[in-house]
Amino acid sequence: MNEETIKYEEALAQLEAIVRKMEANEYDIDELAVQLKTAQRLIKLCKDKLTKTEADILKIQAERE
């Protein structure tokens, strides 16, 4: 996973897939630990992208006023 170029929608889809598999108990204990770490990175990536987008929107709005 190249976290620098992944799009928000792709990260969210990967996160949703991990959650579905966790809920269906499809991971053994070792894989669960790996997937939890991946999910943490995806959550941070999504939050960072949303925060950046919000800041960009606020900046554009401020420039228009």
Secondary structure, DSSP 8 states (H G I E B T S, - for coil): --TTT--HHHHHHHHHHHHHHHHTT-S-HHHHHHHHHHHHHHHHHHHHHHHHHHHHHHHHHHHH-
